[in-house]
Amino acid sequence: MTDVRLLSDNWYRLHSTTFDYLGDDGQWSTQSRESYDRGNGATILLYDAARRTVLLTQQFRYPVYINDHPDGVLLETAAGLLDDDDPETAIRREAIEETGHQVGAVTHVFDVYMSPGSVTERLHFYAAPYDASTQRHAGGGLADEGEHITVVELGIDEALAMIEDGRIQDAKTIMLLQWSVLRGPFAQG
């Protein structure tokens, strides 16, 4: 790196970086990129295999609202930043805060860079069963963090139909729902 400039440190960090890059042709070139560093995160699909249901969250997302989403309210898997925790600890914390369910055993599904062209975040994907015995409270997120989350239970078939008709548009949620029927708790045979 030949130059790193901090452009913003308001909520997360936006950097402009100039660096030298060795291309496949063996030639060096000087390039400049902006990157948004918000930290790494984790997400979890809560599922009830016996009842064929999933537990999602619903909340307003300003960035999608200003990018042509009609009301900015997305259906999503529970998720959050790692902060200073390891991914599994963080997702257990987020699951109880957002959904009210204290999960037991979790399955690590995969890790993904969600928007590698501009955002540094790596998201750790998990899944865990839930039922009436795992519920500790109504969920809804943390008021002191400005969260206004609604917990939504859906049948897996309805959730998949909602991907098809555009009612579910969140990438992490789509990925975990598709995993759940391809290789996860709702996979056939």
CYANA upper distance limits for C-alpha pairs under 8 A (distance plus 0.5 A):
  1 MET  CA     17 THR  CA      7.52
  1 MET  CA     18 THR  CA      6.51
  1 MET  CA     19 PHE  CA      4.72
  1 MET  CA     20 ASP  CA      7.14
  2 THR  CA     17 THR  CA      8.16
  2 THR  CA     18 THR  CA      6.09
  2 THR  CA     19 PHE  CA      5.66
  2 THR  CA     20 ASP  CA      7.80
  3 ASP  CA     17 THR  CA      6.10
  3 ASP  CA     18 THR  CA      5.52
  3 ASP  CA     19 PHE  CA      7.39
  4 VAL  CA     15 HIS  CA      7.15
  4 VAL  CA     16 SER  CA      6.28
  4 VAL  CA     17 THR  CA      4.90
  4 VAL  CA     18 THR  CA      6.96
  5 ARG  CA     15 HIS  CA      6.03
  5 ARG  CA     16 SER  CA      5.64
  5 ARG  CA     17 THR  CA      6.83
  6 LEU  CA     13 ARG  CA      7.65
  6 LEU  CA     14 LEU  CA      6.60
  6 LEU  CA     15 HIS  CA      5.10
  6 LEU  CA     16 SER  CA      7.01
  7 LEU  CA     13 ARG  CA      8.07
  7 LEU  CA     14 LEU  CA      5.88
  7 LEU  CA     15 HIS  CA      5.91
  7 LEU  CA     16 SER  CA      7.20
  8 SER  CA     12 TYR  CA      7.98
  8 SER  CA     13 ARG  CA      6.11
  8 SER  CA     14 LEU  CA      5.54
  8 SER  CA     15 HIS  CA      7.68
  9 ASP  CA     13 ARG  CA      5.12
  9 ASP  CA     14 LEU  CA      7.11
 12 TYR  CA     36 TYR  CA      7.77
 12 TYR  CA     37 ASP  CA      6.62
 12 TYR  CA     38 ARG  CA      5.58
 13 ARG  CA     36 TYR  CA      6.30
 13 ARG  CA     37 ASP  CA      5.61
 13 ARG  CA     38 ARG  CA      7.06
 14 LEU  CA     34 GLU  CA      7.43
 14 LEU  CA     35 SER  CA      6.26
 14 LEU  CA     36 TYR  CA      5.03
 14 LEU  CA     37 ASP  CA      6.79
 15 HIS  CA     34 GLU  CA      5.97
 15 HIS  CA     35 SER  CA      5.89
 15 HIS  CA     36 TYR  CA      7.02
 15 HIS  CA     37 ASP  CA      8.44
 16 SER  CA     32 SER  CA      7.49
 16 SER  CA     33 ARG  CA      6.23
 16 SER  CA     34 GLU  CA      4.85
 16 SER  CA     35 SER  CA      7.09
 17 THR  CA     32 SER  CA      6.03
 17 THR  CA     33 ARG  CA      5.92
 17 THR  CA     34 GLU  CA      6.72
 17 THR  CA     35 SER  CA      8.37
 18 THR  CA     30 THR  CA      7.45
 18 THR  CA     31 GLN  CA      6.13
 18 THR  CA     32 SER  CA      4.75
 18 THR  CA     33 ARG  CA      7.08
 19 PHE  CA     30 THR  CA      6.20
 19 PHE  CA     31 GLN  CA      6.02
 19 PHE  CA     32 SER  CA      6.89
 20 ASP  CA     28 TRP  CA      6.93
 20 ASP  CA     29 SER  CA      6.10
 20 ASP  CA     30 THR  CA      4.99
 20 ASP  CA     31 GLN  CA      6.71
 21 TYR  CA     28 TRP  CA      5.96
 21 TYR  CA     29 SER  CA      5.84
 21 TYR  CA     30 THR  CA      6.73
 21 TYR  CA     31 GLN  CA      7.43
 22 LEU  CA     26 GLY  CA      6.57
 22 LEU  CA     27 GLN  CA      6.18
 22 LEU  CA     28 TRP  CA      4.97
 22 LEU  CA     29 SER  CA      7.07
 23 GLY  CA     27 GLN  CA      5.99
 23 GLY  CA     28 TRP  CA      6.69
 23 GLY  CA     29 SER  CA      7.94
 34 GLU  CA    118 SER  CA      7.00
 35 SER  CA    117 GLY  CA      8.49
 35 SER  CA    118 SER  CA      5.30
 35 SER  CA    119 VAL  CA      6.07
 35 SER  CA    120 THR  CA      7.20
 36 TYR  CA    118 SER  CA      6.58
 36 TYR  CA    119 VAL  CA      5.24
 36 TYR  CA    120 THR  CA      6.70
 37 ASP  CA    119 VAL  CA      6.61
 37 ASP  CA    120 THR  CA      5.77
 37 ASP  CA    121 GLU  CA      7.16
 38 ARG  CA    119 VAL  CA      8.17
 38 ARG  CA    120 THR  CA      7.69
 38 ARG  CA    121 GLU  CA      6.89
 39 GLY  CA     81 LEU  CA      7.09
 39 GLY  CA     82 LEU  CA      7.78
 39 GLY  CA     83 ASP  CA      7.87
 39 GLY  CA    120 THR  CA      7.78
 39 GLY  CA    121 GLU  CA      6.08
 39 GLY  CA    122 ARG  CA      8.34
 40 ASN  CA     81 LEU  CA      6.29
 40 ASN  CA     82 LEU  CA      6.36
 40 ASN  CA     83 ASP  CA      8.34
 40 ASN  CA    120 THR  CA      8.28
 40 ASN  CA    121 GLU  CA      5.18
 40 ASN  CA    122 ARG  CA      5.51
 40 ASN  CA    123 LEU  CA      6.44
 41 GLY  CA     79 ALA  CA      7.64
 41 GLY  CA     80 GLY  CA      5.93
 41 GLY  CA     81 LEU  CA      4.47
 41 GLY  CA     82 LEU  CA      5.43
 41 GLY  CA     87 PRO  CA      7.60
 41 GLY  CA     90 ALA  CA      8.44
 41 GLY  CA    121 GLU  CA      7.47
 41 GLY  CA    122 ARG  CA      6.93
 41 GLY  CA    123 LEU  CA      5.29
 41 GLY  CA    124 HIS  CA      6.76
 42 ALA  CA     79 ALA  CA      6.02
 42 ALA  CA     80 GLY  CA      6.24
 42 ALA  CA     81 LEU  CA      6.86
 42 ALA  CA     82 LEU  CA      7.16
 42 ALA  CA     87 PRO  CA      6.43
 42 ALA  CA     88 GLU  CA      8.31
 42 ALA  CA     90 ALA  CA      7.36
 42 ALA  CA     91 ILE  CA      6.14
 42 ALA  CA    123 LEU  CA      5.61
 42 ALA  CA    124 HIS  CA      4.93
 42 ALA  CA    125 PHE  CA      6.35
 42 ALA  CA    126 TYR  CA      8.03
 43 THR  CA     77 THR  CA      6.85
 43 THR  CA     78 ALA  CA      6.11
 43 THR  CA     79 ALA  CA      4.56
 43 THR  CA     80 GLY  CA      7.17
 43 THR  CA     91 ILE  CA      6.71
 43 THR  CA    123 LEU  CA      7.58
 43 THR  CA    124 HIS  CA      6.77
 43 THR  CA    125 PHE  CA      5.60
 43 THR  CA    126 TYR  CA      6.58
 43 THR  CA    172 LYS  CA      8.02
 44 ILE  CA     77 THR  CA      6.39
 44 ILE  CA     78 ALA  CA      6.15
 44 ILE  CA     79 ALA  CA      6.96
 44 ILE  CA     91 ILE  CA      7.17
 44 ILE  CA     95 ALA  CA      7.86
 44 ILE  CA    125 PHE  CA      6.41
 44 ILE  CA    126 TYR  CA      5.00
 44 ILE  CA    127 ALA  CA      5.52
 44 ILE  CA    128 ALA  CA      7.68
 44 ILE  CA    176 LEU  CA      8.47
 45 LEU  CA     54 VAL  CA      7.59
 45 LEU  CA     55 LEU  CA      7.61
 45 LEU  CA     56 LEU  CA      8.00
 45 LEU  CA     77 THR  CA      6.09
 45 LEU  CA     78 ALA  CA      7.58
 45 LEU  CA    126 TYR  CA      6.89
 45 LEU  CA    127 ALA  CA      5.06
 45 LEU  CA    128 ALA  CA      6.93
 45 LEU  CA    173 THR  CA      8.19
 45 LEU  CA    176 LEU  CA      6.87
 45 LEU  CA    177 LEU  CA      8.09
 46 LEU  CA     54 VAL  CA      6.13
 46 LEU  CA     55 LEU  CA      5.83
 46 LEU  CA     56 LEU  CA      8.00
 46 LEU  CA     77 THR  CA      8.31
 46 LEU  CA    127 ALA  CA      6.33
 46 LEU  CA    128 ALA  CA      5.61
 46 LEU  CA    129 PRO  CA      5.99
 46 LEU  CA    130 TYR  CA      6.38
 47 TYR  CA     52 ARG  CA      7.83
 47 TYR  CA     53 THR  CA      6.21
 47 TYR  CA     54 VAL  CA      4.82
 47 TYR  CA     55 LEU  CA      6.81
 47 TYR  CA    127 ALA  CA      7.95
 47 TYR  CA    128 ALA  CA      6.82
 47 TYR  CA    129 PRO  CA      5.33
 47 TYR  CA    130 TYR  CA      6.23
 47 TYR  CA    185 PRO  CA      8.26
 48 ASP  CA     52 ARG  CA      6.14
 48 ASP  CA     53 THR  CA      5.67
 48 ASP  CA     54 VAL  CA      6.75
 48 ASP  CA    129 PRO  CA      6.03
 48 ASP  CA    130 TYR  CA      6.09
 48 ASP  CA    131 ASP  CA      6.80
 49 ALA  CA     53 THR  CA      7.21
 49 ALA  CA    129 PRO  CA      7.91
 49 ALA  CA    185 PRO  CA      6.48
 49 ALA  CA    186 PHE  CA      7.15
 51 ARG  CA    155 GLY  CA      8.39
 52 ARG  CA    155 GLY  CA      6.23
 52 ARG  CA    156 ILE  CA      6.27
 52 ARG  CA    186 PHE  CA      7.82
 53 THR  CA    153 GLU  CA      7.15
 53 THR  CA    154 LEU  CA      5.91
 53 THR  CA    155 GLY  CA      4.68
 53 THR  CA    156 ILE  CA      5.76
 54 VAL  CA    153 GLU  CA      6.25
 54 VAL  CA    154 LEU  CA      5.96
 54 VAL  CA    155 GLY  CA      6.74
 54 VAL  CA    156 ILE  CA      6.68
 55 LEU  CA     77 THR  CA      7.95
 55 LEU  CA     99 THR  CA      8.22
 55 LEU  CA    151 VAL  CA      7.46
 55 LEU  CA    152 VAL  CA      6.30
 55 LEU  CA    153 GLU  CA      5.07
 55 LEU  CA    154 LEU  CA      7.02
 56 LEU  CA     75 LEU  CA      6.88
 56 LEU  CA     76 GLU  CA      5.96
 56 LEU  CA     77 THR  CA      5.42
 56 LEU  CA     78 ALA  CA      7.02
 56 LEU  CA     99 THR  CA      8.33
 56 LEU  CA    151 VAL  CA      6.45
 56 LEU  CA    152 VAL  CA      5.62
 56 LEU  CA    153 GLU  CA      6.70
 56 LEU  CA    154 LEU  CA      8.16
 57 THR  CA     75 LEU  CA      6.12
 57 THR  CA     76 GLU  CA      5.68
 57 THR  CA     77 THR  CA      6.46
 57 THR  CA     78 ALA  CA      6.57
 57 THR  CA     98 GLU  CA      7.74
 57 THR  CA     99 THR  CA      7.61
 57 THR  CA    149 ILE  CA      6.75
 57 THR  CA    150 THR  CA      6.09
 57 THR  CA    151 VAL  CA      5.13
 57 THR  CA    152 VAL  CA      6.19
 58 GLN  CA     73 VAL  CA      6.99
 58 GLN  CA     74 LEU  CA      5.97
 58 GLN  CA     75 LEU  CA      5.01
 58 GLN  CA     76 GLU  CA      6.65
 58 GLN  CA    149 ILE  CA      6.11
 58 GLN  CA    150 THR  CA      5.53
 58 GLN  CA    151 VAL  CA      6.86
 58 GLN  CA    152 VAL  CA      7.42
 59 GLN  CA     73 VAL  CA      5.66
 59 GLN  CA     74 LEU  CA      6.22
 59 GLN  CA     75 LEU  CA      7.49
 59 GLN  CA    147 GLU  CA      8.46
 59 GLN  CA    148 HIS  CA      6.81
 59 GLN  CA    149 ILE  CA      5.58
 59 GLN  CA    150 THR  CA      7.08
 60 PHE  CA     71 ASP  CA      8.21
 60 PHE  CA     72 GLY  CA      5.68
 60 PHE  CA     73 VAL  CA      4.64
 60 PHE  CA     74 LEU  CA      6.89
 60 PHE  CA    148 HIS  CA      8.36
 61 ARG  CA     65 TYR  CA      6.92
 61 ARG  CA     72 GLY  CA      5.66
 61 ARG  CA     73 VAL  CA      6.49
 61 ARG  CA     74 LEU  CA      7.39
 62 TYR  CA     66 ILE  CA      6.89
 62 TYR  CA     72 GLY  CA      6.55
 63 PRO  CA     67 ASN  CA      6.91
 63 PRO  CA     72 GLY  CA      8.20
 64 VAL  CA     68 ASP  CA      7.24
 64 VAL  CA     69 HIS  CA      6.07
 64 VAL  CA     72 GLY  CA      5.97
 65 TYR  CA     69 HIS  CA      5.33
 65 TYR  CA     70 PRO  CA      7.05
 65 TYR  CA     71 ASP  CA      6.44
 65 TYR  CA     72 GLY  CA      4.49
 65 TYR  CA     73 VAL  CA      8.26
 66 ILE  CA     72 GLY  CA      8.28
 74 LEU  CA    168 ILE  CA      7.39
 74 LEU  CA    169 GLN  CA      7.61
 74 LEU  CA    170 ASP  CA      7.40
 75 LEU  CA    167 ARG  CA      8.23
 75 LEU  CA    168 ILE  CA      6.31
 75 LEU  CA    169 GLN  CA      8.09
 75 LEU  CA    170 ASP  CA      7.55
 75 LEU  CA    173 THR  CA      8.39
 76 GLU  CA    168 ILE  CA      8.11
 76 GLU  CA    170 ASP  CA      6.67
 76 GLU  CA    172 LYS  CA      8.03
 76 GLU  CA    173 THR  CA      5.86
 77 THR  CA    172 LYS  CA      7.69
 77 THR  CA    173 THR  CA      5.78
 78 ALA  CA     94 GLU  CA      7.07
 78 ALA  CA     95 ALA  CA      6.47
 78 ALA  CA     98 GLU  CA      6.85
 78 ALA  CA     99 THR  CA      7.73
 79 ALA  CA     91 ILE  CA      7.24
 79 ALA  CA     94 GLU  CA      6.54
 79 ALA  CA     95 ALA  CA      7.92
 80 GLY  CA     90 ALA  CA      7.88
 80 GLY  CA     91 ILE  CA      7.60
 80 GLY  CA     94 GLU  CA      6.57
 81 LEU  CA     90 ALA  CA      7.74
 82 LEU  CA     86 ASP  CA      6.98
 82 LEU  CA     87 PRO  CA      6.51
 82 LEU  CA     90 ALA  CA      5.71
 82 LEU  CA     91 ILE  CA      8.29
 83 ASP  CA     90 ALA  CA      8.16
 85 ASP  CA     89 THR  CA      6.46
 85 ASP  CA     90 ALA  CA      6.05
 86 ASP  CA     90 ALA  CA      6.63
 87 PRO  CA     91 ILE  CA      6.65
 87 PRO  CA    124 HIS  CA      7.00
 88 GLU  CA     92 ARG  CA      6.73
 88 GLU  CA    106 VAL  CA      8.48
 89 THR  CA     93 ARG  CA      6.81
 90 ALA  CA     94 GLU  CA      6.71
 91 ILE  CA     95 ALA  CA      6.44
 91 ILE  CA    126 TYR  CA      8.37
 92 ARG  CA     96 ILE  CA      6.97
 92 ARG  CA    102 GLN  CA      7.50
 92 ARG  CA    103 VAL  CA      7.14
 93 ARG  CA     97 GLU  CA      6.71
 94 GLU  CA     98 GLU  CA      6.30
 94 GLU  CA     99 THR  CA      8.47
 95 ALA  CA     99 THR  CA      6.00
 95 ALA  CA    100 GLY  CA      7.20
 95 ALA  CA    101 HIS  CA      6.61
 95 ALA  CA    102 GLN  CA      7.24
 95 ALA  CA    103 VAL  CA      7.87
 96 ILE  CA    100 GLY  CA      4.87
 96 ILE  CA    101 HIS  CA      5.30
 96 ILE  CA    102 GLN  CA      5.72
 96 ILE  CA    103 VAL  CA      8.25
 96 ILE  CA    136 ARG  CA      8.15
 96 ILE  CA    139 GLY  CA      7.27
 97 GLU  CA    139 GLY  CA      6.29
 97 GLU  CA    140 GLY  CA      7.30
 97 GLU  CA    141 GLY  CA      5.43
 97 GLU  CA    142 LEU  CA      7.09
 98 GLU  CA    139 GLY  CA      5.36
 98 GLU  CA    140 GLY  CA      5.46
 98 GLU  CA    141 GLY  CA      4.78
 98 GLU  CA    142 LEU  CA      8.17
 98 GLU  CA    149 ILE  CA      7.21
 98 GLU  CA    151 VAL  CA      8.07
 99 THR  CA    137 HIS  CA      8.48
 99 THR  CA    138 ALA  CA      7.21
 99 THR  CA    139 GLY  CA      4.65
 99 THR  CA    140 GLY  CA      6.77
 99 THR  CA    141 GLY  CA      7.99
 99 THR  CA    151 VAL  CA      6.39
100 GLY  CA    135 GLN  CA      6.14
100 GLY  CA    136 ARG  CA      5.94
100 GLY  CA    137 HIS  CA      5.13
100 GLY  CA    138 ALA  CA      5.63
100 GLY  CA    139 GLY  CA      4.35
100 GLY  CA    140 GLY  CA      7.94
101 HIS  CA    130 TYR  CA      7.56
101 HIS  CA    134 THR  CA      5.64
101 HIS  CA    135 GLN  CA      4.73
101 HIS  CA    136 ARG  CA      6.19
101 HIS  CA    137 HIS  CA      7.62
101 HIS  CA    139 GLY  CA      7.99
102 GLN  CA    134 THR  CA      5.76
102 GLN  CA    135 GLN  CA      6.79
102 GLN  CA    136 ARG  CA      7.10
103 VAL  CA    128 ALA  CA      7.02
103 VAL  CA    129 PRO  CA      7.51
103 VAL  CA    130 TYR  CA      7.08
103 VAL  CA    134 THR  CA      6.70
104 GLY  CA    128 ALA  CA      7.73
104 GLY  CA    129 PRO  CA      8.13
104 GLY  CA    134 THR  CA      8.46
105 ALA  CA    128 ALA  CA      6.90
105 ALA  CA    129 PRO  CA      8.32
106 VAL  CA    126 TYR  CA      6.96
106 VAL  CA    127 ALA  CA      6.23
106 VAL  CA    128 ALA  CA      5.20
106 VAL  CA    129 PRO  CA      8.27
107 THR  CA    126 TYR  CA      5.94
107 THR  CA    127 ALA  CA      5.69
107 THR  CA    128 ALA  CA      6.71
108 HIS  CA    124 HIS  CA      8.23
108 HIS  CA    125 PHE  CA      6.66
108 HIS  CA    126 TYR  CA      5.07
108 HIS  CA    127 ALA  CA      7.21
109 VAL  CA    124 HIS  CA      8.38
109 VAL  CA    125 PHE  CA      5.85
109 VAL  CA    126 TYR  CA      5.71
109 VAL  CA    127 ALA  CA      7.44
110 PHE  CA    124 HIS  CA      6.77
110 PHE  CA    125 PHE  CA      5.84
110 PHE  CA    126 TYR  CA      7.90
111 ASP  CA    122 ARG  CA      7.23
111 ASP  CA    123 LEU  CA      6.11
111 ASP  CA    124 HIS  CA      4.96
111 ASP  CA    125 PHE  CA      6.35
112 VAL  CA    122 ARG  CA      6.08
112 VAL  CA    123 LEU  CA      5.77
112 VAL  CA    124 HIS  CA      7.09
112 VAL  CA    125 PHE  CA      8.29
113 TYR  CA    120 THR  CA      7.94
113 TYR  CA    121 GLU  CA      6.67
113 TYR  CA    122 ARG  CA      5.04
113 TYR  CA    123 LEU  CA      6.72
114 MET  CA    119 VAL  CA      8.27
114 MET  CA    121 GLU  CA      7.49
114 MET  CA    122 ARG  CA      7.21
114 MET  CA    123 LEU  CA      7.43
115 SER  CA    119 VAL  CA      5.98
115 SER  CA    120 THR  CA      8.13
115 SER  CA    121 GLU  CA      8.16
116 PRO  CA    120 THR  CA      6.90
116 PRO  CA    121 GLU  CA      8.37
125 PHE  CA    176 LEU  CA      8.15
127 ALA  CA    176 LEU  CA      8.46
130 TYR  CA    134 THR  CA      6.35
130 TYR  CA    135 GLN  CA      8.33
131 ASP  CA    135 GLN  CA      7.57
138 ALA  CA    151 VAL  CA      8.42
139 GLY  CA    149 ILE  CA      8.12
139 GLY  CA    150 THR  CA      8.15
139 GLY  CA    151 VAL  CA      7.33
140 GLY  CA    147 GLU  CA      7.69
140 GLY  CA    148 HIS  CA      6.56
140 GLY  CA    149 ILE  CA      4.81
140 GLY  CA    150 THR  CA      6.08
140 GLY  CA    151 VAL  CA      7.22
141 GLY  CA    145 GLU  CA      8.48
141 GLY  CA    147 GLU  CA      5.74
141 GLY  CA    148 HIS  CA      6.87
141 GLY  CA    149 ILE  CA      6.22
142 LEU  CA    146 GLY  CA      7.15
142 LEU  CA    147 GLU  CA      5.93
142 LEU  CA    148 HIS  CA      8.26
143 ALA  CA    147 GLU  CA      5.93
143 ALA  CA    148 HIS  CA      7.61
154 LEU  CA    158 GLU  CA      6.94
154 LEU  CA    159 ALA  CA      6.64
155 GLY  CA    159 ALA  CA      6.72
156 ILE  CA    160 LEU  CA      6.70
156 ILE  CA    177 LEU  CA      8.28
157 ASP  CA    161 ALA  CA      6.75
158 GLU  CA    162 MET  CA      6.66
159 ALA  CA    163 ILE  CA      7.11
159 ALA  CA    168 ILE  CA      8.12
159 ALA  CA    177 LEU  CA      8.14
160 LEU  CA    164 GLU  CA      7.16
160 LEU  CA    177 LEU  CA      7.57
160 LEU  CA    178 GLN  CA      8.23
161 ALA  CA    165 ASP  CA      6.81
162 MET  CA    166 GLY  CA      6.35
162 MET  CA    167 ARG  CA      5.33
162 MET  CA    168 ILE  CA      5.84
163 ILE  CA    167 ARG  CA      6.61
163 ILE  CA    168 ILE  CA      5.31
163 ILE  CA    169 GLN  CA      7.08
163 ILE  CA    174 ILE  CA      7.36
168 ILE  CA    173 THR  CA      8.24
168 ILE  CA    174 ILE  CA      7.78
169 GLN  CA    173 THR  CA      8.39
169 GLN  CA    174 ILE  CA      7.69
170 ASP  CA    174 ILE  CA      6.73
171 ALA  CA    175 MET  CA      6.62
172 LYS  CA    176 LEU  CA      6.78
173 THR  CA    177 LEU  CA      6.55
174 ILE  CA    178 GLN  CA      6.56
175 MET  CA    179 TRP  CA      6.59
176 LEU  CA    180 SER  CA      6.56
177 LEU  CA    181 VAL  CA      7.31
178 GLN  CA    182 LEU  CA      6.64
179 TRP  CA    183 ARG  CA      6.04
179 TRP  CA    184 GLY  CA      6.28
180 SER  CA    184 GLY  CA      4.43
180 SER  CA    185 PRO  CA      6.02
180 SER  CA    186 PHE  CA      5.98
180 SER  CA    187 ALA  CA      6.97
181 VAL  CA    185 PRO  CA      7.32
181 VAL  CA    186 PHE  CA      5.08
181 VAL  CA    187 ALA  CA      4.81
181 VAL  CA    188 GLN  CA      7.84
182 LEU  CA    186 PHE  CA      7.94
182 LEU  CA    187 ALA  CA      5.61
182 LEU  CA    188 GLN  CA      8.25
183 ARG  CA    187 ALA  CA      5.82
